Amino acid sequence: MTGIGPLTGVGPLGATLNPFVGLAHMLDHPFLRFAFVAGTCIALAAGLVGYVVVLRGQVFSGDALSHVAFTGALAALAFGVDLRAGLYGACVVFAVLLAALGRRASADDTVIGSVFAWVLGLGALFLSIFTTSQSGTGAVGSDAGVNVLFGSILGLSSSQAVVDSVVALSVVAVFVAIGRPLIFASLDESVAAARGVHVRLLGYAFFVLLGVTAGVATQAVGALLLLGLVAAPAGASQRLTSRPFVAVWLSAGIAVASIWIGLTVAYLAPRVPPSFGILAVATATYLGAIAATSGETVRLGRIGHRGRSARAGDGRGTGRRIRDA
């Protein structure tokens, strides 16, 4: 969206962009208020669920859901159904399928790549059907594919913002309720099962939460970029702390900060898409976390190497002593 930033008056050399003029009045724009409210709720859900995605090593699931979100949303539009019905429905159904497959899913890269390409091809087919059916009717449908792929958080109406916020906060509430046993089961499934934790049931609940989160995050950053909002804050928090219950809320905080800063950048620089600003902040935070902890990783690696060498040396010395005896 262009033309929303704080431009000063026009002088002899043309309009001059002052990024700080009117910043205090940024929330006077209703669409920005809707974006900040809905974006904050969506980021909380993405940050919390995303931490478990990274902890369980199932980032691939988020990537798969991004393809499904695109196709489900466009299928709904093609058949004249509300976009969110297809978006949430497809994501949740596919997430439950992933949970049912569990570790039995052992398809190779060729099969996975072919399925992904087929799913995207279906999305392109539904997009063609939708745009063809809308041509000549006066309805605007040409931006539907772009909005689904890259998000349209600045285009949310008040009712859409309320629905998305309620859905995202529901995800947060359920996560808070099951978060402790879910993280326990993600860290050590065998021990959790021995302690009486319903690991399988928690797995289904987690994937349903992931499916709903993918659906609601698609409206903020788009299907193509939702993996960044889910995985990047979680990856950064894992690098910055080894305490799971601190890391999970740090992940949520990084996601919320990414939304706030990204929307502010989009307001100050109207040519910058909000999705780009949001993902740029999340990615920069992850890279910063890597840079900040790389020295500690190298140091721990050297300590571990010296420890292994010392143990190997003790073993060789013990062997020599045995032979000498």
N, C-alpha and C positions, 0 to 999 in steps of 0.2 A: 504494500500500500504506500503510495507516494503522496506528498503534499501535506503530511501531518506533522512534520518537524517544526521546530521553532525558528522560522526565518525572520530576519530583520527586514527593515524597509529597503526599497530599491534605490541605490545610489547611481552615480554616473557610470560605474563599472558593472552595474547589474546587481542582482540580489546577493546578499552576503549571508552565509550560514553562520550563525553564532550558536554553538551547541549548548550554551548555558542560559540563553534567553528563554524564559517561559518554562524552565525545568520544574520549578516549584508548582506550576499549574498543570503538570502533565496529566494528573488524574482527573482534571476537569473534563477530559474527553470520556464519554460513556464507554466507548468500545475498548479503551485502555483499562478502565476499571474492570470491565468484564474479563478482559484478558488476564489481568493480574490476579483476580480472585480465582478464576478457573485454573489458570496456570499454576498457582501456588498449590492448590489441592491436587492437581495432576502430578506435579513434581514430588509431593510428599509420597503419593502412592508409588510412583516410578522409582524413587530412591529407596524405599523400604523393600519393595518386591525385588528390585534390581540387585540389592545386596545378596539376597538368597540365591538369585540366578547365578551370580558370580561365585558365590560360596559353593554351590553344588556343581559348578563347572558346566552349566547348561545354557551358556550364552547362545549356543546354536539354536535353542528353542525360541529365543527372542527374534533371531534372524528369520526363522521359519514363519513366525507369526506376522512379521512385517509383510511378507509376501501374501499371506492369507488375508490380512487386513485390507490390502489394496483390492484384491479380487472380491472379497465379501462386500465391501462398500459399493463397488461399482456394479455388482450383481443386484444389489438392492435398488440402485438407481435405475438400472436397465428394466427391472420388473415393476417399477413404479412404487416401491416400498421406501419408507424412511431410511435414509443412509445409515443411521445409527443401528437400526435393527439388523441389517446385513453385516455391519462392522462388528458389533458385539457378538452376534450369533455365530459368525464364521470363526472369530477368534476363540470363543469359549469352546465350541465344538471341537476345533482342531487341538486346543490345549488339553481337553479331556482325552482325545485320541492319543496325544503324546504321553499322558499319564498312564493310559492303559497299556501302551506299548512298553513303557518303562525301559529296562535294560535289554529287553528282547529285540529292540530295534537295532539291527546290525547292517543296515544297507550301506553299500560302499559309496564312494564319492560320485561315481557315474550315475547311480540311481538317484541320489540326493539332488544332484545338479539337474537331472532330467525332470524330476518332479517339480523343482522350483521353477524351471523354465516353463513347464506346462501350466503351473498355477498363474504365473505372470501372463502367459499367453491367454488364459481365460479372462484375466483382468482386462487385457487389451480388447478382447472380443466384446466384453460387456460394456466397455467404454465406447466402442464403435456403435453398438446397438443403442446406447443411451443418447449419444450425440446425434445419431441419425434420426431417432424418434423425436428429438427436440428441434430439429431443423425445420424452419418455416412456421413454428408455433409461437415465436416471439419469446420463448423461455431461454434463459441463459444457461447453457450446459457445457460450453466449451472449456470452462475452467475447472470442471469437476475432477478430471484426472489429476491436474496439477495440485488442487487443494488436498486431495487424498494423499498424494505422494509427498507433498512438502508441508502440509498443514495449513490451517487458516485461523490461527488463534486470534488475530485481530478482526476477524469477520464474525466472531461469535455474537449472537444476539443475547439479550438478557435471559430468555428462557433456556437457550442452549447452554449458557454459562452456569445457570442454576442446576440443570440436569447433570452436566459434566462434573460439577463440584460435588453434588450429592453422590454420584457414582464413585468418584475418586475417594471421598471421605468414607464411604462404605467399605472400600478396599482397605483403607487405613485402619478402620475400626476392627475389621476381621483380622487383619495382620497383627494388631496389638493383642488381640485375644489369643491367637495361636502362635505368636511369634517366638516365644521361649522354647516350647517343644519343637517347633519347626526348625529353628536354628540348631537345637540339640541334635535332631535327627539328620540334619544336613552335615553336621560336623562328624558324627559317628553313628551311622545307621544301625549297626549291629548292637552297640551298647545301648542306644535309645530303645531298640526293640526289646532288649533284655530287661530294661527298666520299666516296661509296660507301655511305652509310647506307641500309639497307633500310627506307625510309619507310613503304611500304605494309604491310609485315609488322609493323613497330612499331605502326602504327595498329590492326591487328587485335589485337595483344597488349594494347595499352592499353585497348581497349574490353572485352576479356575481363576484365581486371583491374577495370575500372569496374563491370562486371556483377556480379562476385563481391563487390566492396566494397559495392555497393548491397544485395545479398542479406544480407550479414552485418550491415551497419549498420541494416537494417530491424529486426532483433531487439533492437537497442539503443535506438534513438530512434523507430522506426516508419517506415512507408513515407511517411507524410505529412510527416515532418520530416527525413528523411535528407538532403535537399538542403542543409539548413542546416549539418549536420555536415560535408558534403563541401565546400561553397562558402565558408562564412563564415570559417573559419580561413585558407583559401587567399587569400581576398580581403584579409584583414587583413595577412598576411605580404607580399603584393605591395605594399601601401601602405607598409609599414615598411622594406623593403629592395628594391633593384633587382638584387641579386646572386641569380641563380636558384638556385644550389645552397645558398645560405644560406636563401633564402626557402622552399624546399621542406621543409627540416627545421624551420624556424620554424613553418610551417603544421602539421606533425605535432605539434610541442610545444604549440601553441595548442589543437589538438583534444584532446590528452591532458589538458591542464589543464582544459578544458571538462568532460570526463567526470569527473575527480576532484572538481572544485568542485561540479558539478551533483549528483553522488551524495551529497556531504557535505551540501549544502543539503537534499536530500530526506530525509536522516537527521535533520538538526536540526529541520526543519519537515515533519513527516510528511504534512501536507496538500498539499505541493508535489509534483507528479509529477516523477520524475527526468528525463523527456524535456524537460519545460519548463525545469528548472534547467540542463540541459546546453546546450540551444539558447539560453537567455537569456545564459549566459556567453559562448558563441561569438559571438552577435550583438552583445553589449555590447563585446567585444574589437574586432570589426570597426568599430563606430561610433566607438570610442575611437581606432582607427588613422586613421579619416577625419579626426577632429577634430585629431589630433596632426600630421597631414601637410597639412592644408588650407592653412595659411599658406605652407608651402613650395611648394605647387602654385600658389597665387596669385602668389608671388614669381617663380617660373619662367615663369609665363604673361606677367607684365609684362616680364620680360627678353626673352622671345621676341617680344613685340609691339614693343618698342623696337628690337630687331634688324631686324625686318621693315620698320619705318618708316625706319630708317637706310638699309637697302638700297634701299628705294623712293626715298628722297631722293637717294641717290647716282645712281640711274638717271635721275631727273628732271634732276639737275645735269649729268650726262653728255649727256643729250639737248639741254639748252640750249647746252652748249659746242659740240656738233656743229653746231647750227643757227647759232650765232654765227660759227663758223668759215666 
